[in-house]
Amino acid sequence: MIDINKALKKRPAFAVFIILLAGLYAGFFIDIRVFIIGFLLSIVSFFIKRVDVLLLIALFFSAGVYQSSRTPQKGERIFFRGIYLDNRIIDPVLGELYVSLSADYGNFVRGNGEFKESKNFTKLVDVETISSSRTILRKLLSLRSYLDGKIQKQCPGDVGKICSAITLGIRNTLPYYIIERFQSCGTAHLLAVSGLHTGIVFGVFFVFLRALQLRRNPSLFLSEFFVLIYAVLTGLRVPVIRTSIMTLFFVIGESRSRNIDPFNILSAAGIFIALMMPRSIFGISFQLSFLAVFSILVMFNILKEYFEKVPNRWFKQWIILPFFITLSAQLGTIPLVAYYFGYIPLIGLLANLILVPLTGALISGCFMFFLFPFLGRITGNFVWIIGLTMNEIMIIMERIPYAVLKIKKNEPWILAIYAVYLIPLLFWVYGKTRQDGLEMGLETK
């Protein structure tokens, strides 16, 4: 049995995140009156008998009320105000609204539009813009256009478009056959700026600042500052927001020489996004981003003792660790990819083992290309060679017989199998919490 009190003490953010997600999902399908009644009953019960689990139940019902109250009816006109980025309004109250406007990216826009029913995102049609004003974000987004121009000039054709998509999140110029190529190889996530890209950017700037003899703590905080700029530069996508928050907690912990539980860090990022953009939890971007990291964390904890037994440090760091991370992420996301897109990339593990390190080299090269214009020819040629190599490798891989297994999309049995995989992992997380608590108790005695 799981000790609720010990579980909450060890990983409070994780417990809150799971309950919050459950309530937000339920709130989309169940009448708001049910949640209001349940919330009131759980609060009254808590005052009668102060048990922590009753607070978790109250959180579940309040999350349901929150989601229900922010779910518009089909055809309802929504009034919005927020930053316009990549055909989306980032509204501080309504969250992420998909809409096409004539305004410039980075402007603060006010207006209204008719809600078009969609489970995965909120889309507006028949939009009326009331006002549109410039913000400082426009300069960052104009910088993105400038950097994209430099990449296209140095790397013309498909290679340049791949480089811009991977580094800057500019995908509107990518030909469909390139997108299919990435999908066939199970590496479509490389085209969506995500935690991998943001982590590489953090590492590039940290190494660069340390090479300039800057002290560790200032290097950490400056690297986080550049990560936040990068998040805006690439359109404030959910995976980038998640990683930005996680790296911020990591930086704070490192600066104070404290170890912060990674499950709590992941959960804190999830709580922030879920509260700001509650409908984003239905999106494939949110689900893939969080489940990939969750799967990596769980698998690493399960296999940690075996990993530490590998004698050769180089082999462990550069062969075993990348293989393990890639395998864990694939296990966590393949069922969702199969459900939403109707295919399973059978060569995904091999492709990611080859292309993820090349992606790191590509992003690093692009930033060196931007930071050191006097080395433009050298760094530009390096980026072009990496981009060309990635494209050629994918061309070879997509021609492999049975590289992709086609299945029917949106099959419920896929989610059922996925639940069988996830539920034991959740129990393992808190089962491990209880075991750690027992070991600490024994050490104290």
N, C-alpha and C positions, 0 to 999 in steps of 0.2 A: 504493500500500500504506500501511496505517496503522502508524505507529511505536508499538508498545505502551508502551515506556518513556516517550515524550513524552506519549502520551495519558494515562497514569496520573499523570504529574507535573502535567499541566494540570488534569485533572478526575478525581481519584482517587475521590471519593465517587460520581460518576456511574457509573464503571466497576463499582465494588463493588455499587451498587444494581441495575444491570442483571443482573449475574451472580447476585446474591442472589435476585432475582425469578425468574430462570430455574430456579434450584435449588429454590426453594419450590414453584413450579408443578409441576416434575417429581416432587418428593417426595410430592405428593398421589396420583400415579398409579402410581409405580414402587416395588417392594419395597425396604424399608429396607436389606436385605443388600447390594443392588447398590451403594448409596451408601456404605456402610461400606467395602466393598472398594475402590471408586473413590477414596475419601478417603485410605485408607492407601497405595495405589499412588502417588497424586499427591504425598503428603508424602515418601515414600521417594525418588521421582524428583527432588523439589526438593533434597533433601540431596545427591543424587548430582550433579545439574547445576542450579545455582542460577539458574533462569530465572523471571522474574516471572510469566509466563503460567501456570506450574505452580501458583503460589499462587492465581490466579484459578480454576483448575480445582479445587483443593482447597476453595475457598470454595463453588463450585457443589455439590460432593458433600456438604459439611458442612451446607449449607442444606437439601439433600434429606433428610439424616438428621434435622435439626431439625424439618422439617415432618412427616415420617413419624412421629416419636416423639410429636408433639403432635396427631396425628389419631386420635381415638377410634374404636372399632368401633361399628357400629349396635347399639343396645340396651345398650351399656356404661354403667354409672353413673359419673358424673363428680363429684368433690368440688371445690367451688369456695369461694373467699373473695374478696370485692371490694366495690366501690361499686355500688349499685343505682341506675341512671339510665335513665329512659324505657324500661322493660321490657327492660333489658339489665344484665348484671353485667359490670363492667370488672374482670377478674381479672388481677393482675400476672404470673401464670404462664400461664394458659390464654387470656388475651386477652378478646375480646368474646363473651359468651354471651347469647343471646336467651332470655328466660324471663319469665314473668308471676308476680309474687309479691304477697303482701298487705302487704309492707313499704313504708315511705315512701321516696320518692326521696331519695337522698343518704345513706341508711343504709349501714353496713358490714355485709354479710350473709355468713354461712357456711351451707353446706348441700350437698346433692347432688341430682342429677337424672339421668334416663335420656337418653342422647344420641339425638336424632332425626336421621337422616342428611339432610344438606343440603350442597350444594356451595358455595353462596354465603355461608352463615353457620352457626354452631353454635347449634342450638336444643335446649333441654332440656324434657322433659315429666316428669310424675310427680315433681314437685320436693318435696323435704323440706327445710324450713328449720330449721337447728340453732340459730342465734342471729341477732339483728338489733340493732345498736346505732347510736345517733345519731352523726353527724359534723358538722363545721362546714359541710359542703356542703349540709346541710339548710336552713341559713339562706339560702344563695344561691338555692336552688331555691324556697324560700318567697318570696324576693324576686321571682323570675320570676312566680309566681302573682299577687303583688301588682301588678306592672307590667302583667301581662295584664289584670287587673281594671280598671286605669286606662284601658287602651286600649279595652276593650269598653264602658266607660261613656261615653267620649268619642266612639267610632266604633262604634255598634251595628250589628248585622247582618253581612252578608258582608264589608263593608269592614273592620270590626274584626278579623274572623277572618283575613283576608288580611294585615293589619298584624302580628298576633301571630305568624303563621306565618313571615313574612319576617324579622321583627326578633328574635323569641325562640325560633323553632323549634317552636312549639306548633301541631301539625298535626292533632291528634286530633279537633278540632271542625270542621275544614274539610269542607263538603259535597263529595260526589264530583264534582258538576258543576263546581265551582270547580277541582278538581284536573285534570279533563279539559280545562277551558278553558286552563289553563297549558300542559298537554301539547300541545294543538292548535296553540298559538302557538310551541312550541319554547322555552318559558321555565319549564319545570317545575323547573329548577335554582334558580330564585329562591325556591322554597318550602323548599328544603333549605339550611339555614344552611351557608355554604361559605366559600371563600377570598374571594369578592367581598364578602360581608357583613362578614367579619372585617377585611378591608382598609379598608372604610368606617369601621368602629368605630375602628380605629387612627388613621385620618386625622382623624376627628371630635375625638377626645381630644387628639391632637397639636396641632391648630389651636386648640382651646380653651385648652390649657395655654400655648401660645405667646402667645395673646391676653392671658393673665394676666401676661405679661412673665417667664415662667419660662425659664431658659436652655435651649439646644437639647438637650444631653445628658440632663439630668433629665427633660425633656419626652418624649424618646424612650423612656427606661426606664419612666417612669410610664405612658405609652401602652401599652407592652408588658404592664405589670402589669394594666391594665384589659382588654387582649385575653385574657389568661389567665383572668381572672374571667369574661369573656364566654364563653370556651370551656366552662367548667364550667356556666355559666348556661344554655347551650343544649344541654347533654347530652353534651359531649365526643365529638362526631361526628368521623369521620375527616378530612373536609375542613378542619374548624376546627383540629384538632390539627396537620394539615399546615401550615396558614397560620400558626399560632401559633409553630411551630418556625422557619419561614422568616423571620417578622418578628423573632424573637429574634436570629437570625444577622445579619439586616439591621441591627438596632439596634447590635449589638456592632461590626459593621464600620463603621457610620457614626460611632460614638463614638470609634473609633480611626483614623478617616479612611482606611480601607482598603476597596478594592473587592473584594468577594467574588463569585466566579463564581456566577451564578444557577442554573446546572445543578447545581453542587455543593450549593447551599442546598436546592434541591428534592430532591436525592438524599439528603441528610442526614435530612430530614424523612421521606422514604420508608423509609430504613433503620430509623429508630426505630420507625415504625409496623409495618413488616413483622416486626421482631423481637419487638415486644410483642404484636402480634395477627396472626400469620402467616396465618390463614385469611381475614383481611380483604382480602387481595389478590384473592380471587375475587369480592368484592362490587362491585356497580356503582358504589357511592359512591367507593371507593378508585380504581377504574379511570378513572372520569370526571374525578375531581378532578385526578389526576396527569397524565393525557393532555391535558387542556385546557391546563394550565400549560405542559407540555412543548411542545405545538404552538405556543403563543403565543411561547415563547422562541426556538424554531427559526425560525419565520416572521419574527420581528422581526429576527433576525440576518441572515436571507437578504435581507430588503427594507430593511435599515437605511440603506444608502447612498442608495436612492431616496427614503426618508422624509426624510432630511436635506436633500434638494435642494428640498423644497417651500418656496417663499420666504415665504409668509404664515405667521407664527408662530401667530396665532389659529386660522387654518383648519387648520393642521397639528395643533395641540393639541386642538381641540374637535371636529373633523370627521374628519380622516384617521386619527388615533390610535384613537379609539373604534371606527371602522369596521374598522380593521385588527385590533384585539384581538378584536372580536366575530367577525369572519370566521375568524381563526385558531383560536379556541376551537371554533367550529362545525365546522371541518374536522377537528379532533381528536376530536370527540365524536359527530358524527352517525352514523358507522358503528356505534358501540356502542349508541346509542339505537335504531337500526334493528334490531340483533341482539336486544337484550333486550326491547324493547317493541313491535316490529313496526310502526313507523311512521316516516316522515321528514317533519318539519315544513318545508314548502317556504317558508313565510314566516318561518322562525326568525330569519334574519339581520335582516330589517326589524323584527320584533317586539323583538329584543334591543337593537337600536340605539335604540329608543324607550323600552323598559321598564327597561333597566339604569340609565340616568341617573335615571329616576323612582324606582327602588329606592334609589339613593344618597340622593336627597332624602327618601324615606320614612324610612329608617333614621336619617338625621341629624335629621329632624324629631322622631322618637320619642325620641331621646336628649335633644334640647333640651326636649321635653315632660317627661321625667323629671327633668332637671337643674334646670330653672327652673319649679317648680310655680306661682310667682306669675304666669307668663306662660301658664298652662295653657290659657286660652280661645284665645289667638292661635296657639300652637304646635299645640294640639289640632285646631283648624280647618284648619290647614295640612296636618297628617297626614291628616285625613279627606278633604280635597280631592285630595291625591296618591293615596290609596288608591282613591277613587271614580274618578279619571281612569284609573288603571291597569286597573281592572275594566271600565270602559266601552270602552277601547281594545281589550282582549282580546275583548269581546263582538262588536265590529265585525269584528275580524280572523278570528275563528273562523267567521264567516259567509261569508268569501271562498271562492268555489268552488275546489276542489282545493288548499285550504290545507294539507291533510295527505295524504300518500301512504301508503296502507296496504300493508304487505307481510307475509310470513309470518315469524314469530319464530324465533329460534334456527337460522337457515340458515347452514351452514358456509361457503358461498361469500362471505358478508358478511365474515367474519373473514379469509378468504383475500385479499379485496380490501384489507382494512385492513392486513394484513401487507405487501402491496405498497407501501402508503403509508408505513408506519412504518419499515421496514428502510432505505430510502434516507435517511430523516431521521437515523437513528442513525449511518449512515456519514458523513453530512454533518457531524454534530457533531464526530466525531473527525477527519474530513478537514480541517475548519476548524482543529482543534487543531494538526494537522501544519503547515498553512499558516502559522498564527500563529507557530509555532516557527521556521519557515524565515525569516519576515520579521524576527523578533527576532535571529536569527543574522546576517542581512545588515546590520541596523542596528548590531550590535556590531562587525562588521568595518569 
